[in-house]
Amino acid sequence: MRGMAANQNLTRRQFIATSAGALAASQLPGAESASDKLALDGGEKAVAQKMPTAKRWGEPELQQLGEAVKQDSLYYWKNKQTTLLTERLQKFYPHKFIQPCSSGSAALHIAVAAAGIAPGDEVITSGITDIGTVIGVLFQNAVPVFADLEPATGCLDPVDVERKITPKTRAIIAVHLAGNPRRLAELKQIAEAHKLILIEDCAQAWGALYRGKPVSTFGEIGCFSLQDSKQITCGDGGIAMSSHETFGPLLTKFGDKGTNRFNPPDTATALGANYRMSELHAAFVAAQLTRLEDIVTKRSRLGNLLTAELVGVRGFATHLVDSEDRCSYWFYLARLVPNELSCDRAQFTKALAAEGASFSNGYIATPVYGMPMFQKHAFFAGHWPIRELGLTAMDYTKVLCPVTEEILKTCMLFRVNEAMDEDYIRAVARAVRKVAKHYAV
Ligand SMILES: *Cc1c(COP(=O)(O)O)cnc(C)c1O
């Protein structure tokens, strides 16, 4: 099938290659020289270099862990490593209230609980994200409502967010997908107009800036992940942050068994999980933070370079980042433009892989609302109590987010990392131009 489609387009492709295509290629930076023959067909690889990988921890982490080991307690409350971590975090994120915890999902659960989201309340968020964005919403018996996304970024489309607001809406969770903060001024305006709480899911967005200001400082609460794949890590961990006088102190309450540590002795007045982070993890993260600015400066420069090299390439859509913002590129979100190519995405990424450029064939398999537990409304042992009790009429089989689905069908992720350099990125861009040119119609 694929071979047939390719053959039918051969004449057209040859025509493009000998006329307009050749002209366009000669105008591109680093015009193709040696061979246009795909590595897949036995041609020379566009990327000769092996993919660089970063050495992500070493002496500073070892030294800081050593400090923790000298202590006689590894419990977090008012202890040395947690204090150091908090001080270092505050240099990037000037919040009064910072609660280290066990994961990004935990940070988001803490945020939803601290915000006082009640059973049956609705929380508007994105269908392209880690399931961790909505785990806490579901555990609080609230209802995730999915709004559609901007095609070029996969972040919330404020117009659709506003459309999804009902009298039950209490909060918006804005996911800064891939570390690209988007439309925060508009989302904040909508939140204020409808008296909603804005929670920022910054799990993929360490070091990202919106209009020069750090993410987490626009909404009432910001949540970060320290899971192994994120820009900085301790294996698993998370941070919830806020400067809000009401919600801020509650981050500790809901991260630490529902107790009020600021005002002991206390009696538990609400149900909270134990999401505490130990001193060992805090020490590791405190050391990781000394690398953050360097990591993000590099990723941001490399991701933007990839866009500069590839903007205007037929069949390939670049990751839209506003020049006023800093995207910290947890990944680079490229998209295939199906009607401009004679091949499908699997063939395109296969050809890229043969060139030595690694792009994923998609991201999550379905939007979050398409996952089986949503489609079956079966979150708790086959049940969804709030639906059975009539507190929500949500039907996830009827969610309509066409842009979300289109992005997932066409996206190709490139994992930018700080060990890469400009030459490597230019080689990857050469691979994309070569493959796109080959399949262009
Ligand atoms: C990673 C991630 C989470 C969850 O973080 P964990 O530390 O894995 O629990 C939540 N939201 C987004 C957008 C993420 O990328």
The ligand as a Gaussian input file, in Angstrom:
#p B3LYP/6-31G(d) Opt

LIG

0 1
 C        5.173000      14.105000      34.607000
 C        3.897000      14.846000      34.607000
 C        2.969000      14.789000      35.654000
 C        3.091000      13.824000      36.788000
 O        4.289000      13.882000      37.440000
 P        4.815000      12.548000      38.226000
 O        5.991000      13.070000      38.980000
 O        5.173000      11.558000      37.199000
 O        3.720000      12.118000      39.097000
 C        1.851000      15.612000      35.610000
 N        1.643000      16.432000      34.583000
 C        2.476000      16.498000      33.533000
 C        2.180000      17.449000      32.432000
 C        3.617000      15.689000      33.498000
 O        4.434000      15.731000      32.445000

